[in-house]
Amino acid sequence: DKGQTLQIGSVPEKEKDQIYVRFTPRGSVYTLPKKSEEILNTKPADLRDNHLVRIDTNILDRITIDAPGEGKTVLARKDENWIIATRNNTPADSGAVRRLIDTLQNERVTRFVEDVASNLPKYGLDKPQTQLTFSSFASENTAETKAGEQPFAGIAFGKPEGDNVYARLTDEPFVVAVRRGLLDQISPDLLQWQELSIFKFKPEQIHRLSVTAEKELSLERDQNNQWHWLKGSGEINQANVQSLLNALSSLHAVRWLGATTPQHGFGKPQLGIAFTTSPDNKTSHKLTIGAQNNDGTWCARVEGREGTFAISNSDLNTLRLPLEAQATASPPPTTTPVTNVAP
């Protein structure tokens, strides 16, 4: 069959929102709304779903982040929260994992680069710098699935170009470009996926406390639950001690910074706090505060736990409240005004 042609002409002088058209079988000239031309000029690429990836969160149980030479992290769902499977199933920052999923779900490609990915090295996709894999997981064989991980989606990220980076879905033939900043949210460093809760105690569980800044001060609870000095003098500022205990016992990180480096400033710490959470003082913990970050937060680490995290400036100010009550200055002596008597 021969096709039929609709010819599109110019815009009428007196009707700028219209456009001339001619349907060749009829031979007549008509006007149509100008937006009709926009619809007719639609290209196949304009009809594509420009979401980077669609993730079925109902079956999502594992997220694997693999960056050759940098590390591999497997995040696993546990009930409503997430754990780091590659770190002995320690709790993950579940909020950060959910934000990553939401970001990926809402991410749009900036452009479609190639319909057929025939030259992967050109885009750095033969050896991706980062690979994301989304999987379901079954602990036992079922009629529908085998036990173990079952990948159902994946994204490979290749070379950067300007503000974009090339990417490809593992089950799709085409190459796309996405914003380069997306990769900043996909860290392969498992330390950066740790939960933000640093301590999970109650203030009354802290039995002995030692704070070192310009000097060391040390306190301990007695049998009547009252604080007394082990190292220090004068009256204890009870309100400040309680504020410090409240902040310390439930300390949260703003974020994890990753592996500890000399730049974190622990060689010359701003503050050191050691405390025990048992009456026999055998269960001890130590917090060290180092250098300040560009955003006003402070580098911190905990003894026995790998990595450096950031705490807020307000938390630091609370942790270094003075524990010694300030002596009240004596009021200045009152003077009686001298009245000049005229001779």
C-alpha positions as CSV (number, residue, x, y, z in Angstrom):
1,D,0.0,0.0,0.0
2,K,1.1,3.5,-0.8
3,G,1.5,5.8,2.2
4,Q,-0.5,9.0,2.6
5,T,1.2,12.3,3.2
6,L,0.4,15.2,5.5
7,Q,2.3,18.2,4.5
8,I,3.1,20.9,7.1
9,G,3.5,24.5,6.0
10,S,4.0,27.9,7.6
11,V,2.2,29.8,10.4
12,P,-0.6,32.1,9.3
13,E,0.1,35.8,9.8
14,K,-3.1,36.4,11.7
15,E,-3.2,33.1,13.6
16,K,0.1,32.6,15.3
17,D,-1.1,29.6,17.3
18,Q,-2.1,27.7,14.1
19,I,-0.2,26.1,11.2
20,Y,-1.1,25.3,7.6
21,V,-1.3,21.7,6.6
22,R,-2.3,19.8,3.5
23,F,-3.5,16.3,3.3
24,T,-2.4,15.2,-0.2
25,P,-5.4,12.8,-1.0
26,R,-7.8,15.6,-0.5
27,G,-5.8,18.5,-1.9
28,S,-7.2,21.0,0.4
29,V,-5.3,23.2,2.8
30,Y,-6.3,23.3,6.5
31,T,-5.1,24.9,9.7
32,L,-4.3,22.9,12.8
33,P,-3.1,24.0,16.3
34,K,0.6,24.7,16.1
35,K,1.3,22.2,18.9
36,S,0.3,19.4,16.5
37,E,3.6,20.0,14.7
38,E,5.5,19.3,18.0
39,I,3.6,16.0,18.4
40,L,4.3,15.0,14.8
41,N,8.0,15.9,15.2
42,T,8.4,13.4,18.1
43,K,11.4,11.2,17.6
44,P,11.6,7.5,18.8
45,A,14.1,8.6,21.5
46,D,11.6,11.0,22.9
47,L,9.2,8.1,23.6
48,R,11.8,6.2,25.6
49,D,11.5,5.8,29.4
50,N,14.3,8.1,30.5
51,H,14.5,6.6,34.0
52,L,17.9,5.1,34.6
53,V,16.6,1.9,36.2
54,R,13.4,0.4,37.5
55,I,13.9,-1.5,40.8
56,D,11.3,-3.8,42.1
57,T,11.7,-3.1,45.8
58,N,9.3,-5.9,46.7
59,I,11.9,-8.5,45.7
60,L,15.1,-6.5,46.5
61,D,17.2,-8.2,49.1
62,R,20.8,-7.5,48.1
63,I,22.7,-4.5,46.7
64,T,26.2,-5.2,45.6
65,I,28.6,-2.3,45.0
66,D,31.7,-3.4,43.3
67,A,34.6,-1.0,42.3
68,P,37.7,-2.9,41.2
69,G,40.7,-1.8,43.2
70,E,38.5,0.1,45.7
71,G,36.4,-2.5,47.4
72,K,33.2,-4.5,47.3
73,T,30.2,-4.0,49.6
74,V,27.1,-6.1,49.9
75,L,24.2,-4.5,51.6
76,A,21.5,-7.0,52.7
77,R,17.9,-6.4,53.8
78,K,17.0,-7.7,57.3
79,D,13.4,-7.2,58.0
80,E,12.8,-3.5,57.5
81,N,16.4,-2.5,58.0
82,W,19.8,-3.2,56.2
83,I,23.0,-4.8,57.2
84,I,26.5,-5.0,55.7
85,A,26.9,-8.6,54.7
86,T,30.5,-8.1,53.8
87,R,31.2,-6.8,57.3
88,N,29.9,-9.7,59.5
89,N,26.3,-8.5,59.1
90,T,26.9,-5.3,61.1
91,P,24.0,-2.8,61.0
92,A,24.1,-0.4,58.1
93,D,22.8,3.1,57.8
94,S,19.4,2.0,56.6
95,G,18.3,5.6,55.9
96,A,21.3,6.0,53.5
97,V,20.5,2.7,51.7
98,R,16.9,3.8,51.3
99,R,18.0,7.2,50.0
100,L,20.3,5.5,47.5
101,I,17.4,3.3,46.2
102,D,15.1,6.3,45.9
103,T,17.8,8.3,44.1
104,L,18.4,5.5,41.6
105,Q,14.6,5.1,41.1
106,N,14.2,8.8,40.3
107,E,17.4,9.3,38.3
108,R,16.9,10.3,34.7
109,V,19.4,9.8,31.9
110,T,20.8,13.0,30.4
111,R,20.9,11.5,27.0
112,F,20.8,8.2,25.0
113,V,24.3,7.8,23.6
114,E,24.1,4.5,21.5
115,D,21.3,2.2,20.8
116,V,23.6,-0.8,20.5
117,A,26.6,-1.0,22.8
118,S,29.0,-2.4,20.2
119,N,32.1,-0.5,21.4
120,L,32.2,-0.8,25.2
121,P,35.9,0.3,25.5
122,K,35.0,3.6,24.0
123,Y,32.8,4.4,27.0
124,G,34.9,2.6,29.6
125,L,32.1,0.0,30.0
126,D,34.3,-3.0,29.2
127,K,36.0,-2.5,32.6
128,P,33.4,-0.4,34.6
129,Q,34.7,1.8,37.4
130,T,31.7,0.8,39.5
131,Q,29.1,-2.0,39.1
132,L,25.8,-2.1,40.9
133,T,23.8,-5.4,41.1
134,F,20.3,-5.7,42.6
135,S,19.3,-9.2,43.7
136,S,16.6,-11.2,45.4
137,F,17.6,-13.8,47.9
138,A,16.2,-17.1,49.0
139,S,17.6,-19.1,51.9
140,E,16.0,-22.3,50.5
141,N,15.0,-23.8,47.2
142,T,11.4,-23.2,46.2
143,A,9.3,-24.2,43.2
144,E,10.0,-20.8,41.6
145,T,13.6,-20.1,42.6
146,K,16.8,-21.7,43.7
147,A,18.5,-20.9,47.0
148,G,20.9,-18.0,47.0
149,E,21.1,-14.7,45.2
150,Q,19.2,-14.1,42.0
151,P,20.3,-10.9,40.2
152,F,17.4,-9.1,38.5
153,A,19.0,-5.7,37.5
154,G,22.4,-4.1,37.3
155,I,24.1,-0.9,36.3
156,A,27.7,-0.5,35.0
157,F,29.3,3.0,35.2
158,G,32.1,3.7,32.7
159,K,34.2,6.8,31.8
160,P,33.2,10.3,32.9
161,E,32.8,13.0,30.3
162,G,32.3,16.5,31.6
163,D,29.4,16.6,34.1
164,N,28.2,13.1,32.9
165,V,29.3,9.5,33.2
166,Y,28.5,6.8,30.7
167,A,26.4,3.9,32.0
168,R,24.7,0.8,30.8
169,L,22.0,-1.5,32.2
170,T,23.3,-5.1,32.2
171,D,20.2,-6.4,30.5
172,E,19.8,-3.5,27.9
173,P,21.8,-3.0,24.7
174,F,22.1,0.7,24.8
175,V,24.6,3.2,26.3
176,V,23.3,6.2,28.2
177,A,24.8,9.2,30.0
178,V,23.9,10.2,33.6
179,R,25.0,13.0,35.8
180,R,28.5,12.4,37.3
181,G,27.4,13.4,40.8
182,L,25.4,10.2,41.1
183,L,28.6,8.2,41.6
184,D,29.4,10.2,44.8
185,Q,26.4,8.5,46.4
186,I,27.5,5.0,45.5
187,S,30.6,4.4,47.7
188,P,32.2,1.0,47.5
189,D,33.8,1.7,50.9
190,L,31.8,-0.5,53.4
191,L,33.0,1.7,56.3
192,Q,30.9,4.6,54.9
193,W,27.7,2.4,55.0
194,Q,27.9,1.8,58.8
195,E,25.0,2.8,61.0
196,L,25.2,6.4,62.4
197,S,24.6,5.3,66.0
198,I,27.9,5.3,67.8
199,F,26.9,4.5,71.4
200,K,23.6,3.0,72.6
201,F,23.6,3.4,76.3
202,K,21.6,5.2,78.9
203,P,23.2,8.0,80.8
204,E,22.9,6.2,84.1
205,Q,24.9,3.3,82.7
206,I,28.1,5.3,82.6
207,H,30.0,4.6,85.8
208,R,33.3,6.3,85.4
209,L,34.2,9.2,83.2
210,S,37.5,10.7,82.1
211,V,37.7,13.9,79.9
212,T,41.0,15.1,78.5
213,A,41.3,18.5,76.8
214,E,43.8,21.1,78.2
215,K,44.0,18.8,81.3
216,E,42.5,15.5,82.4
217,L,39.4,15.4,84.7
218,S,38.1,12.1,86.0
219,L,34.9,11.3,87.9
220,E,33.2,8.2,89.3
221,R,29.8,7.4,90.7
222,D,29.6,6.3,94.3
223,Q,27.2,3.8,95.9
224,N,24.6,6.5,96.2
225,N,24.9,7.3,92.5
226,Q,26.6,10.6,93.3
227,W,29.6,11.8,91.3
228,H,32.9,12.4,93.0
229,W,36.4,13.4,91.7
230,L,39.1,10.9,90.9
231,K,41.1,13.7,89.4
232,G,39.9,17.2,89.7
233,S,39.0,19.7,92.5
234,G,36.3,22.0,93.7
235,E,32.6,21.6,93.2
236,I,31.3,19.4,90.3
237,N,29.1,21.1,87.8
238,Q,26.3,18.5,87.9
239,A,24.2,20.1,85.1
240,N,27.1,20.0,82.7
241,V,28.0,16.4,83.7
242,Q,24.4,15.3,83.0
243,S,24.4,17.2,79.6
244,L,27.7,15.5,78.7
245,L,26.3,12.0,79.7
246,N,23.2,12.6,77.6
247,A,25.1,13.5,74.5
248,L,27.8,10.8,75.0
249,S,25.6,7.8,75.8
250,S,23.5,8.2,72.6
251,L,26.1,9.8,70.3
252,H,25.3,9.8,66.6
253,A,27.6,10.4,63.6
254,V,26.6,13.0,61.0
255,R,28.2,10.6,58.5
256,W,31.1,8.2,58.1
257,L,34.2,9.5,56.5
258,G,35.9,6.1,55.8
259,A,39.3,4.8,56.7
260,T,41.3,6.9,59.3
261,T,44.0,9.1,57.8
262,P,46.6,11.5,59.3
263,Q,44.5,14.4,58.0
264,H,41.8,13.5,60.5
265,G,44.0,15.1,63.2
266,F,44.1,12.3,65.8
267,G,47.8,12.9,66.3
268,K,46.9,16.2,68.1
269,P,43.3,15.5,69.4
270,Q,41.0,18.3,70.5
271,L,39.3,16.0,73.1
272,G,39.5,12.5,74.5
273,I,36.8,10.9,76.5
274,A,37.1,7.5,78.2
275,F,34.2,5.9,80.2
276,T,33.1,2.6,81.6
277,T,29.6,1.1,81.6
278,S,30.0,-1.5,84.4
279,P,30.4,-1.1,88.1
280,D,33.7,-3.0,88.0
281,N,34.9,-0.6,85.3
282,K,36.0,-3.5,83.1
283,T,33.8,-2.5,80.1
284,S,35.5,0.6,78.8
285,H,35.0,2.8,75.7
286,K,37.1,5.6,74.3
287,L,36.1,8.5,72.0
288,T,38.7,10.8,70.4
289,I,38.0,14.0,68.5
290,G,40.4,15.2,65.9
291,A,40.4,17.9,63.2
292,Q,37.5,20.1,62.0
293,N,36.1,19.4,58.6
294,N,35.3,22.1,56.0
295,D,31.5,21.9,56.8
296,G,32.1,22.6,60.5
297,T,31.8,19.0,61.7
298,W,34.6,17.3,63.5
299,C,36.5,14.0,62.9
300,A,36.0,11.4,65.5
301,R,36.8,7.8,66.1
302,V,36.0,5.1,68.7
303,E,38.6,2.7,70.1
304,G,38.0,-0.9,68.8
305,R,35.9,0.3,65.8
306,E,37.4,0.8,62.4
307,G,37.0,4.1,60.5
308,T,36.5,7.8,61.1
309,F,33.1,9.5,61.4
310,A,32.0,13.1,61.7
311,I,30.1,14.6,64.7
312,S,28.3,17.9,64.8
313,N,29.9,21.1,66.3
314,S,27.0,21.3,68.8
315,D,27.8,17.7,70.0
316,L,31.4,18.6,70.5
317,N,30.5,21.8,72.4
318,T,28.4,19.6,74.8
319,L,31.1,17.0,75.2
320,R,33.6,19.7,76.3
321,L,31.4,21.6,78.7
322,P,33.4,22.5,81.9
323,L,32.9,19.9,84.6
324,E,34.4,22.0,87.4
325,A,31.9,24.6,88.8
326,Q,33.2,28.1,88.1
327,A,33.9,29.9,91.3
328,T,31.5,32.8,91.8
329,A,33.5,36.1,91.8
330,S,33.0,38.2,94.9
331,P,30.9,41.3,94.2
332,P,33.0,44.5,94.0
333,P,32.8,46.5,97.3
334,T,30.2,49.2,97.2
335,T,31.5,52.7,97.6
336,T,29.7,55.6,99.1
337,P,29.9,58.6,96.8
338,V,31.9,61.4,98.3
339,T,29.9,64.6,98.6
340,N,32.0,67.7,98.0
341,V,31.2,70.2,100.6
342,A,31.7,73.8,99.6
343,P,33.9,75.7,102.0
